Amino acid sequence: MAIGVELEFNGATLDQYDAVVQKMGFTPGGPGGPGGIIHVCTKTDNGLRVIDVWESQEAFEKFAQEKIGPLSADVGFPGPPKVKFFDVHNYLVGGS
């Protein structure tokens, strides 16, 4: 079952986020990490918010441990994010 993940990165900047995306080898609008279905990022008053849908919590946690955590620290994110998981009833992806 797909799961949703909300990550709050207090104190992080869009420039830092863009650096992480580049280090991962991703391009805006392109595919994401293995097991990832949907990814969006927005600036907040306190930093950044990421909302993802993943095939499973395990897929997210593996990617977070191997990529998100180390690369976020590498570019100077001020600390780990606050993470919330939620059940996904349905999701839609790009149409024609």
PDB file as gemmi writes it, atoms N, CA and C in Angstrom:
CRYST1    1.000    1.000    1.000  90.00  90.00  90.00 P 1                      
ATOM      1  N   MET A   1       0.843  -1.180   0.000  1.00  0.00           N  
ATOM      2  CA  MET A   1       0.000   0.000   0.000  1.00  0.00           C  
ATOM      3  C   MET A   1       0.887   1.242   0.000  1.00  0.00           C  
ATOM      4  N   ALA A   2       0.534   2.212  -0.817  1.00  0.00           N  
ATOM      5  CA  ALA A   2       1.281   3.469  -0.875  1.00  0.00           C  
ATOM      6  C   ALA A   2       1.118   4.235   0.431  1.00  0.00           C  
ATOM      7  N   ILE A   3       2.163   4.975   0.774  1.00  0.00           N  
ATOM      8  CA  ILE A   3       2.120   5.824   1.963  1.00  0.00           C  
ATOM      9  C   ILE A   3       2.539   7.238   1.572  1.00  0.00           C  
ATOM     10  N   GLY A   4       2.033   8.193   2.339  1.00  0.00           N  
ATOM     11  CA  GLY A   4       2.432   9.576   2.176  1.00  0.00           C  
ATOM     12  C   GLY A   4       3.429   9.947   3.251  1.00  0.00           C  
ATOM     13  N   VAL A   5       4.312  10.876   2.903  1.00  0.00           N  
ATOM     14  CA  VAL A   5       5.317  11.354   3.852  1.00  0.00           C  
ATOM     15  C   VAL A   5       5.372  12.869   3.762  1.00  0.00           C  
ATOM     16  N   GLU A   6       5.266  13.518   4.914  1.00  0.00           N  
ATOM     17  CA  GLU A   6       5.456  14.967   4.992  1.00  0.00           C  
ATOM     18  C   GLU A   6       6.739  15.210   5.774  1.00  0.00           C  
ATOM     19  N   LEU A   7       7.646  15.982   5.177  1.00  0.00           N  
ATOM     20  CA  LEU A   7       8.910  16.299   5.828  1.00  0.00           C  
ATOM     21  C   LEU A   7       9.003  17.814   5.990  1.00  0.00           C  
ATOM     22  N   GLU A   8       9.238  18.265   7.197  1.00  0.00           N  
ATOM     23  CA  GLU A   8       9.419  19.689   7.489  1.00  0.00           C  
ATOM     24  C   GLU A   8      10.893  19.921   7.815  1.00  0.00           C  
ATOM     25  N   PHE A   9      11.566  20.684   6.954  1.00  0.00           N  
ATOM     26  CA  PHE A   9      12.974  21.007   7.139  1.00  0.00           C  
ATOM     27  C   PHE A   9      13.085  22.447   7.625  1.00  0.00           C  
ATOM     28  N   ASN A  10      12.997  22.652   8.923  1.00  0.00           N  
ATOM     29  CA  ASN A  10      13.088  24.001   9.470  1.00  0.00           C  
ATOM     30  C   ASN A  10      14.502  24.542   9.302  1.00  0.00           C  
ATOM     31  N   GLY A  11      14.588  25.769   8.787  1.00  0.00           N  
ATOM     32  CA  GLY A  11      15.867  26.425   8.603  1.00  0.00           C  
ATOM     33  C   GLY A  11      16.552  26.116   7.286  1.00  0.00           C  
ATOM     34  N   ALA A  12      16.003  25.195   6.491  1.00  0.00           N  
ATOM     35  CA  ALA A  12      16.615  24.854   5.203  1.00  0.00           C  
ATOM     36  C   ALA A  12      16.174  25.855   4.139  1.00  0.00           C  
ATOM     37  N   THR A  13      16.987  25.987   3.090  1.00  0.00           N  
ATOM     38  CA  THR A  13      16.697  26.932   2.015  1.00  0.00           C  
ATOM     39  C   THR A  13      16.440  26.194   0.698  1.00  0.00           C  
ATOM     40  N   LEU A  14      15.822  26.909  -0.236  1.00  0.00           N  
ATOM     41  CA  LEU A  14      15.603  26.337  -1.560  1.00  0.00           C  
ATOM     42  C   LEU A  14      16.927  26.066  -2.269  1.00  0.00           C  
ATOM     43  N   ASP A  15      17.935  26.898  -2.050  1.00  0.00           N  
ATOM     44  CA  ASP A  15      19.249  26.650  -2.647  1.00  0.00           C  
ATOM     45  C   ASP A  15      19.848  25.339  -2.131  1.00  0.00           C  
ATOM     46  N   GLN A  16      19.704  25.079  -0.839  1.00  0.00           N  
ATOM     47  CA  GLN A  16      20.194  23.815  -0.281  1.00  0.00           C  
ATOM     48  C   GLN A  16      19.417  22.635  -0.874  1.00  0.00           C  
ATOM     49  N   TYR A  17      18.104  22.775  -0.955  1.00  0.00           N  
ATOM     50  CA  TYR A  17      17.271  21.728  -1.549  1.00  0.00           C  
ATOM     51  C   TYR A  17      17.723  21.451  -2.984  1.00  0.00           C  
ATOM     52  N   ASP A  18      17.885  22.512  -3.775  1.00  0.00           N  
ATOM     53  CA  ASP A  18      18.311  22.346  -5.170  1.00  0.00           C  
ATOM     54  C   ASP A  18      19.661  21.639  -5.258  1.00  0.00           C  
ATOM     55  N   ALA A  19      20.558  21.926  -4.321  1.00  0.00           N  
ATOM     56  CA  ALA A  19      21.863  21.267  -4.306  1.00  0.00           C  
ATOM     57  C   ALA A  19      21.717  19.769  -4.030  1.00  0.00           C  
ATOM     58  N   VAL A  20      20.815  19.406  -3.117  1.00  0.00           N  
ATOM     59  CA  VAL A  20      20.579  17.984  -2.835  1.00  0.00           C  
ATOM     60  C   VAL A  20      20.014  17.288  -4.069  1.00  0.00           C  
ATOM     61  N   VAL A  21      19.041  17.909  -4.716  1.00  0.00           N  
ATOM     62  CA  VAL A  21      18.442  17.322  -5.923  1.00  0.00           C  
ATOM     63  C   VAL A  21      19.522  17.112  -6.992  1.00  0.00           C  
ATOM     64  N   GLN A  22      20.394  18.091  -7.151  1.00  0.00           N  
ATOM     65  CA  GLN A  22      21.468  17.972  -8.138  1.00  0.00           C  
ATOM     66  C   GLN A  22      22.420  16.841  -7.771  1.00  0.00           C  
ATOM     67  N   LYS A  23      22.802  16.737  -6.478  1.00  0.00           N  
ATOM     68  CA  LYS A  23      23.703  15.676  -6.038  1.00  0.00           C  
ATOM     69  C   LYS A  23      23.090  14.290  -6.241  1.00  0.00           C  
ATOM     70  N   MET A  24      21.755  14.207  -6.173  1.00  0.00           N  
ATOM     71  CA  MET A  24      21.061  12.931  -6.409  1.00  0.00           C  
ATOM     72  C   MET A  24      21.010  12.594  -7.895  1.00  0.00           C  
ATOM     73  N   GLY A  25      21.322  13.567  -8.740  1.00  0.00           N  
ATOM     74  CA  GLY A  25      21.276  13.344 -10.179  1.00  0.00           C  
ATOM     75  C   GLY A  25      19.895  13.502 -10.782  1.00  0.00           C  
ATOM     76  N   PHE A  26      18.986  14.148 -10.047  1.00  0.00           N  
ATOM     77  CA  PHE A  26      17.622  14.342 -10.523  1.00  0.00           C  
ATOM     78  C   PHE A  26      17.496  15.690 -11.230  1.00  0.00           C  
ATOM     79  N   THR A  27      16.493  15.800 -12.085  1.00  0.00           N  
ATOM     80  CA  THR A  27      16.178  17.062 -12.738  1.00  0.00           C  
ATOM     81  C   THR A  27      14.731  17.422 -12.434  1.00  0.00           C  
ATOM     82  N   PRO A  28      14.426  18.706 -12.262  1.00  0.00           N  
ATOM     83  CA  PRO A  28      13.051  19.117 -11.984  1.00  0.00           C  
ATOM     84  C   PRO A  28      12.082  18.556 -13.032  1.00  0.00           C  
ATOM     85  N   GLY A  29      10.996  17.976 -12.553  1.00  0.00           N  
ATOM     86  CA  GLY A  29       9.989  17.392 -13.423  1.00  0.00           C  
ATOM     87  C   GLY A  29      10.315  15.989 -13.899  1.00  0.00           C  
ATOM     88  N   GLY A  30      11.503  15.488 -13.543  1.00  0.00           N  
ATOM     89  CA  GLY A  30      11.919  14.151 -13.973  1.00  0.00           C  
ATOM     90  C   GLY A  30      11.604  13.100 -12.927  1.00  0.00           C  
ATOM     91  N   PRO A  31      12.086  11.880 -13.154  1.00  0.00           N  
ATOM     92  CA  PRO A  31      11.839  10.794 -12.199  1.00  0.00           C  
ATOM     93  C   PRO A  31      12.606  11.012 -10.896  1.00  0.00           C  
ATOM     94  N   GLY A  32      12.072  10.407  -9.833  1.00  0.00           N  
ATOM     95  CA  GLY A  32      12.690  10.505  -8.512  1.00  0.00           C  
ATOM     96  C   GLY A  32      13.356   9.200  -8.109  1.00  0.00           C  
ATOM     97  N   GLY A  33      13.429   8.998  -6.799  1.00  0.00           N  
ATOM     98  CA  GLY A  33      14.109   7.835  -6.256  1.00  0.00           C  
ATOM     99  C   GLY A  33      13.330   6.549  -6.441  1.00  0.00           C  
ATOM    100  N   PRO A  34      14.016   5.408  -6.326  1.00  0.00           N  
ATOM    101  CA  PRO A  34      13.356   4.113  -6.474  1.00  0.00           C  
ATOM    102  C   PRO A  34      12.279   3.927  -5.413  1.00  0.00           C  
ATOM    103  N   GLY A  35      11.074   3.642  -5.861  1.00  0.00           N  
ATOM    104  CA  GLY A  35       9.943   3.480  -4.952  1.00  0.00           C  
ATOM    105  C   GLY A  35       9.161   4.753  -4.729  1.00  0.00           C  
ATOM    106  N   GLY A  36       9.688   5.883  -5.190  1.00  0.00           N  
ATOM    107  CA  GLY A  36       8.980   7.148  -5.075  1.00  0.00           C  
ATOM    108  C   GLY A  36       7.949   7.286  -6.181  1.00  0.00           C  
ATOM    109  N   ILE A  37       6.779   7.811  -5.849  1.00  0.00           N  
ATOM    110  CA  ILE A  37       5.706   7.969  -6.826  1.00  0.00           C  
ATOM    111  C   ILE A  37       5.497   9.436  -7.171  1.00  0.00           C  
ATOM    112  N   ILE A  38       5.421  10.277  -6.156  1.00  0.00           N  
ATOM    113  CA  ILE A  38       5.178  11.708  -6.339  1.00  0.00           C  
ATOM    114  C   ILE A  38       6.057  12.461  -5.342  1.00  0.00           C  
ATOM    115  N   HIS A  39       6.612  13.595  -5.780  1.00  0.00           N  
ATOM    116  CA  HIS A  39       7.437  14.428  -4.899  1.00  0.00           C  
ATOM    117  C   HIS A  39       7.153  15.888  -5.204  1.00  0.00           C  
ATOM    118  N   VAL A  40       6.871  16.663  -4.177  1.00  0.00           N  
ATOM    119  CA  VAL A  40       6.733  18.113  -4.323  1.00  0.00           C  
ATOM    120  C   VAL A  40       7.452  18.790  -3.163  1.00  0.00           C  
ATOM    121  N   CYS A  41       7.952  19.986  -3.430  1.00  0.00           N  
ATOM    122  CA  CYS A  41       8.648  20.767  -2.408  1.00  0.00           C  
ATOM    123  C   CYS A  41       8.151  22.196  -2.473  1.00  0.00           C  
ATOM    124  N   THR A  42       7.984  22.825  -1.315  1.00  0.00           N  
ATOM    125  CA  THR A  42       7.589  24.223  -1.254  1.00  0.00           C  
ATOM    126  C   THR A  42       8.323  24.919  -0.117  1.00  0.00           C  
ATOM    127  N   LYS A  43       8.518  26.206  -0.280  1.00  0.00           N  
ATOM    128  CA  LYS A  43       9.097  27.042   0.771  1.00  0.00           C  
ATOM    129  C   LYS A  43       8.014  27.334   1.802  1.00  0.00           C  
ATOM    130  N   THR A  44       8.389  27.348   3.058  1.00  0.00           N  
ATOM    131  CA  THR A  44       7.479  27.725   4.140  1.00  0.00           C  
ATOM    132  C   THR A  44       8.069  28.923   4.883  1.00  0.00           C  
ATOM    133  N   ASP A  45       7.335  29.438   5.840  1.00  0.00           N  
ATOM    134  CA  ASP A  45       7.849  30.539   6.659  1.00  0.00           C  
ATOM    135  C   ASP A  45       9.073  30.121   7.464  1.00  0.00           C  
ATOM    136  N   ASN A  46       9.191  28.811   7.759  1.00  0.00           N  
ATOM    137  CA  ASN A  46      10.282  28.313   8.602  1.00  0.00           C  
ATOM    138  C   ASN A  46      11.355  27.538   7.859  1.00  0.00           C  
ATOM    139  N   GLY A  47      11.170  27.308   6.568  1.00  0.00           N  
ATOM    140  CA  GLY A  47      12.143  26.510   5.819  1.00  0.00           C  
ATOM    141  C   GLY A  47      11.517  25.884   4.597  1.00  0.00           C  
ATOM    142  N   LEU A  48      11.460  24.533   4.579  1.00  0.00           N  
ATOM    143  CA  LEU A  48      10.923  23.799   3.436  1.00  0.00           C  
ATOM    144  C   LEU A  48       9.955  22.723   3.897  1.00  0.00           C  
ATOM    145  N   ARG A  49       8.991  22.420   3.037  1.00  0.00           N  
ATOM    146  CA  ARG A  49       8.095  21.279   3.260  1.00  0.00           C  
ATOM    147  C   ARG A  49       8.148  20.414   2.001  1.00  0.00           C  
ATOM    148  N   VAL A  50       8.316  19.124   2.209  1.00  0.00           N  
ATOM    149  CA  VAL A  50       8.275  18.146   1.133  1.00  0.00           C  
ATOM    150  C   VAL A  50       7.111  17.211   1.404  1.00  0.00           C  
ATOM    151  N   ILE A  51       6.323  16.959   0.366  1.00  0.00           N  
ATOM    152  CA  ILE A  51       5.242  15.976   0.433  1.00  0.00           C  
ATOM    153  C   ILE A  51       5.547  14.925  -0.630  1.00  0.00           C  
ATOM    154  N   ASP A  52       5.622  13.684  -0.215  1.00  0.00           N  
ATOM    155  CA  ASP A  52       5.917  12.571  -1.111  1.00  0.00           C  
ATOM    156  C   ASP A  52       4.847  11.499  -0.984  1.00  0.00           C  
ATOM    157  N   VAL A  53       4.716  10.708  -2.039  1.00  0.00           N  
ATOM    158  CA  VAL A  53       4.003   9.440  -1.989  1.00  0.00           C  
ATOM    159  C   VAL A  53       5.005   8.381  -2.426  1.00  0.00           C  
ATOM    160  N   TRP A  54       5.101   7.317  -1.625  1.00  0.00           N  
ATOM    161  CA  TRP A  54       6.046   6.228  -1.871  1.00  0.00           C  
ATOM    162  C   TRP A  54       5.295   4.912  -1.954  1.00  0.00           C  
ATOM    163  N   GLU A  55       5.894   3.940  -2.646  1.00  0.00           N  
ATOM    164  CA  GLU A  55       5.294   2.609  -2.754  1.00  0.00           C  
ATOM    165  C   GLU A  55       5.150   1.953  -1.388  1.00  0.00           C  
ATOM    166  N   SER A  56       6.081   2.247  -0.476  1.00  0.00           N  
ATOM    167  CA  SER A  56       6.033   1.682   0.877  1.00  0.00           C  
ATOM    168  C   SER A  56       6.869   2.541   1.809  1.00  0.00           C  
ATOM    169  N   GLN A  57       6.621   2.387   3.108  1.00  0.00           N  
ATOM    170  CA  GLN A  57       7.427   3.101   4.093  1.00  0.00           C  
ATOM    171  C   GLN A  57       8.868   2.600   4.048  1.00  0.00           C  
ATOM    172  N   GLU A  58       9.041   1.312   3.789  1.00  0.00           N  
ATOM    173  CA  GLU A  58      10.386   0.749   3.715  1.00  0.00           C  
ATOM    174  C   GLU A  58      11.188   1.377   2.575  1.00  0.00           C  
ATOM    175  N   ALA A  59      10.554   1.580   1.412  1.00  0.00           N  
ATOM    176  CA  ALA A  59      11.244   2.202   0.281  1.00  0.00           C  
ATOM    177  C   ALA A  59      11.685   3.618   0.636  1.00  0.00           C  
ATOM    178  N   PHE A  60      10.782   4.373   1.304  1.00  0.00           N  
ATOM    179  CA  PHE A  60      11.145   5.721   1.722  1.00  0.00           C  
ATOM    180  C   PHE A  60      12.310   5.686   2.712  1.00  0.00           C  
ATOM    181  N   GLU A  61      12.202   4.842   3.741  1.00  0.00           N  
ATOM    182  CA  GLU A  61      13.221   4.817   4.782  1.00  0.00           C  
ATOM    183  C   GLU A  61      14.593   4.427   4.228  1.00  0.00           C  
ATOM    184  N   LYS A  62      14.633   3.504   3.277  1.00  0.00           N  
ATOM    185  CA  LYS A  62      15.910   3.124   2.653  1.00  0.00           C  
ATOM    186  C   LYS A  62      16.501   4.313   1.907  1.00  0.00           C  
ATOM    187  N   PHE A  63      15.671   4.990   1.119  1.00  0.00           N  
ATOM    188  CA  PHE A  63      16.150   6.144   0.362  1.00  0.00           C  
ATOM    189  C   PHE A  63      16.573   7.276   1.297  1.00  0.00           C  
ATOM    190  N   ALA A  64      15.810   7.486   2.356  1.00  0.00           N  
ATOM    191  CA  ALA A  64      16.142   8.538   3.319  1.00  0.00           C  
ATOM    192  C   ALA A  64      17.489   8.258   3.979  1.00  0.00           C  
ATOM    193  N   GLN A  65      17.714   7.014   4.360  1.00  0.00           N  
ATOM    194  CA  GLN A  65      18.968   6.650   5.031  1.00  0.00           C  
ATOM    195  C   GLN A  65      20.156   6.752   4.084  1.00  0.00           C  
ATOM    196  N   GLU A  66      19.966   6.311   2.843  1.00  0.00           N  
ATOM    197  CA  GLU A  66      21.084   6.271   1.902  1.00  0.00           C  
ATOM    198  C   GLU A  66      21.340   7.606   1.205  1.00  0.00           C  
ATOM    199  N   LYS A  67      20.306   8.400   0.974  1.00  0.00           N  
ATOM    200  CA  LYS A  67      20.452   9.615   0.167  1.00  0.00           C  
ATOM    201  C   LYS A  67      20.052  10.894   0.900  1.00  0.00           C  
ATOM    202  N   ILE A  68      18.793  10.958   1.356  1.00  0.00           N  
ATOM    203  CA  ILE A  68      18.276  12.224   1.896  1.00  0.00           C  
ATOM    204  C   ILE A  68      19.109  12.699   3.083  1.00  0.00           C  
ATOM    205  N   GLY A  69      19.290  11.831   4.062  1.00  0.00           N  
ATOM    206  CA  GLY A  69      20.026  12.223   5.264  1.00  0.00           C  
ATOM    207  C   GLY A  69      21.451  12.668   4.982  1.00  0.00           C  
ATOM    208  N   PRO A  70      22.261  11.809   4.355  1.00  0.00           N  
ATOM    209  CA  PRO A  70      23.655  12.190   4.117  1.00  0.00           C  
ATOM    210  C   PRO A  70      23.817  13.431   3.223  1.00  0.00           C  
ATOM    211  N   LEU A  71      23.030  13.516   2.147  1.00  0.00           N  
ATOM    212  CA  LEU A  71      23.196  14.649   1.236  1.00  0.00           C  
ATOM    213  C   LEU A  71      22.662  15.945   1.840  1.00  0.00           C  
ATOM    214  N   SER A  72      21.596  15.864   2.626  1.00  0.00           N  
ATOM    215  CA  SER A  72      21.084  17.057   3.307  1.00  0.00           C  
ATOM    216  C   SER A  72      22.126  17.599   4.280  1.00  0.00           C  
ATOM    217  N   ALA A  73      22.748  16.716   5.021  1.00  0.00           N  
ATOM    218  CA  ALA A  73      23.809  17.131   5.946  1.00  0.00           C  
ATOM    219  C   ALA A  73      24.994  17.702   5.171  1.00  0.00           C  
ATOM    220  N   ASP A  74      25.309  17.086   4.039  1.00  0.00           N  
ATOM    221  CA  ASP A  74      26.449  17.508   3.222  1.00  0.00           C  
ATOM    222  C   ASP A  74      26.306  18.945   2.721  1.00  0.00           C  
ATOM    223  N   VAL A  75      25.082  19.371   2.413  1.00  0.00           N  
ATOM    224  CA  VAL A  75      24.887  20.734   1.899  1.00  0.00           C  
ATOM    225  C   VAL A  75      24.538  21.728   3.007  1.00  0.00           C  
ATOM    226  N   GLY A  76      24.507  21.266   4.258  1.00  0.00           N  
ATOM    227  CA  GLY A  76      24.338  22.188   5.376  1.00  0.00           C  
ATOM    228  C   GLY A  76      22.931  22.361   5.921  1.00  0.00           C  
ATOM    229  N   PHE A  77      22.023  21.410   5.625  1.00  0.00           N  
ATOM    230  CA  PHE A  77      20.707  21.494   6.280  1.00  0.00           C  
ATOM    231  C   PHE A  77      20.943  21.544   7.782  1.00  0.00           C  
ATOM    232  N   PRO A  78      20.173  22.364   8.513  1.00  0.00           N  
ATOM    233  CA  PRO A  78      20.449  22.553   9.936  1.00  0.00           C  
ATOM    234  C   PRO A  78      20.109  21.376  10.838  1.00  0.00           C  
ATOM    235  N   GLY A  79      19.489  20.336  10.330  1.00  0.00           N  
ATOM    236  CA  GLY A  79      19.164  19.172  11.149  1.00  0.00           C  
ATOM    237  C   GLY A  79      18.211  18.263  10.410  1.00  0.00           C  
ATOM    238  N   PRO A  80      17.877  17.139  11.028  1.00  0.00           N  
ATOM    239  CA  PRO A  80      16.942  16.232  10.368  1.00  0.00           C  
ATOM    240  C   PRO A  80      15.533  16.840  10.323  1.00  0.00           C  
ATOM    241  N   PRO A  81      14.726  16.390   9.373  1.00  0.00           N  
ATOM    242  CA  PRO A  81      13.374  16.935   9.272  1.00  0.00           C  
ATOM    243  C   PRO A  81      12.436  16.319  10.299  1.00  0.00           C  
ATOM    244  N   LYS A  82      11.338  17.006  10.519  1.00  0.00           N  
ATOM    245  CA  LYS A  82      10.214  16.430  11.248  1.00  0.00           C  
ATOM    246  C   LYS A  82       9.432  15.629  10.210  1.00  0.00           C  
ATOM    247  N   VAL A  83       9.196  14.350  10.476  1.00  0.00           N  
ATOM    248  CA  VAL A  83       8.581  13.453   9.501  1.00  0.00           C  
ATOM    249  C   VAL A  83       7.232  12.967  10.007  1.00  0.00           C  
ATOM    250  N   LYS A  84       6.227  13.028   9.126  1.00  0.00           N  
ATOM    251  CA  LYS A  84       4.900  12.473   9.411  1.00  0.00           C  
ATOM    252  C   LYS A  84       4.532  11.532   8.280  1.00  0.00           C  
ATOM    253  N   PHE A  85       4.032  10.352   8.616  1.00  0.00           N  
ATOM    254  CA  PHE A  85       3.533   9.399   7.641  1.00  0.00           C  
ATOM    255  C   PHE A  85       2.010   9.420   7.652  1.00  0.00           C  
ATOM    256  N   PHE A  86       1.412   9.172   6.497  1.00  0.00           N  
ATOM    257  CA  PHE A  86      -0.047   9.071   6.433  1.00  0.00           C  
ATOM    258  C   PHE A  86      -0.433   8.062   5.358  1.00  0.00           C  
ATOM    259  N   ASP A  87      -1.572   7.406   5.576  1.00  0.00           N  
ATOM    260  CA  ASP A  87      -2.084   6.450   4.605  1.00  0.00           C  
ATOM    261  C   ASP A  87      -2.577   7.180   3.368  1.00  0.00           C  
ATOM    262  N   VAL A  88      -2.366   6.579   2.210  1.00  0.00           N  
ATOM    263  CA  VAL A  88      -2.835   7.141   0.950  1.00  0.00           C  
ATOM    264  C   VAL A  88      -3.979   6.264   0.450  1.00  0.00           C  
ATOM    265  N   HIS A  89      -5.131   6.873   0.278  1.00  0.00           N  
ATOM    266  CA  HIS A  89      -6.293   6.156  -0.258  1.00  0.00           C  
ATOM    267  C   HIS A  89      -6.180   6.035  -1.777  1.00  0.00           C  
ATOM    268  N   ASN A  90      -5.723   7.098  -2.440  1.00  0.00           N  
ATOM    269  CA  ASN A  90      -5.620   7.124  -3.889  1.00  0.00           C  
ATOM    270  C   ASN A  90      -4.616   8.188  -4.285  1.00  0.00           C  
ATOM    271  N   TYR A  91      -4.011   8.028  -5.442  1.00  0.00           N  
ATOM    272  CA  TYR A  91      -3.171   9.069  -6.011  1.00  0.00           C  
ATOM    273  C   TYR A  91      -3.332   9.042  -7.531  1.00  0.00           C  
ATOM    274  N   LEU A  92      -3.097  10.167  -8.151  1.00  0.00           N  
ATOM    275  CA  LEU A  92      -3.135  10.293  -9.603  1.00  0.00           C  
ATOM    276  C   LEU A  92      -1.809  10.866 -10.060  1.00  0.00           C  
ATOM    277  N   VAL A  93      -1.365  10.488 -11.241  1.00  0.00           N  
ATOM    278  CA  VAL A  93      -0.137  11.032 -11.802  1.00  0.00           C  
ATOM    279  C   VAL A  93      -0.465  11.719 -13.116  1.00  0.00           C  
ATOM    280  N   GLY A  94       0.527  12.357 -13.709  1.00  0.00           N  
ATOM    281  CA  GLY A  94       0.319  13.177 -14.907  1.00  0.00           C  
ATOM    282  C   GLY A  94      -0.533  12.512 -15.959  1.00  0.00           C  
ATOM    283  N   GLY A  95      -1.340  13.332 -16.610  1.00  0.00           N  
ATOM    284  CA  GLY A  95      -2.202  12.847 -17.673  1.00  0.00           C  
ATOM    285  C   GLY A  95      -1.733  13.358 -19.016  1.00  0.00           C  
ATOM    286  N   SER A  96      -2.538  13.068 -20.012  1.00  0.00           N  
ATOM    287  CA  SER A  96      -2.192  13.497 -21.367  1.00  0.00           C  
ATOM    288  C   SER A  96      -2.878  14.779 -21.745  1.00  0.00           C  
TER     289      SER A  96                                                      
END                                                                             
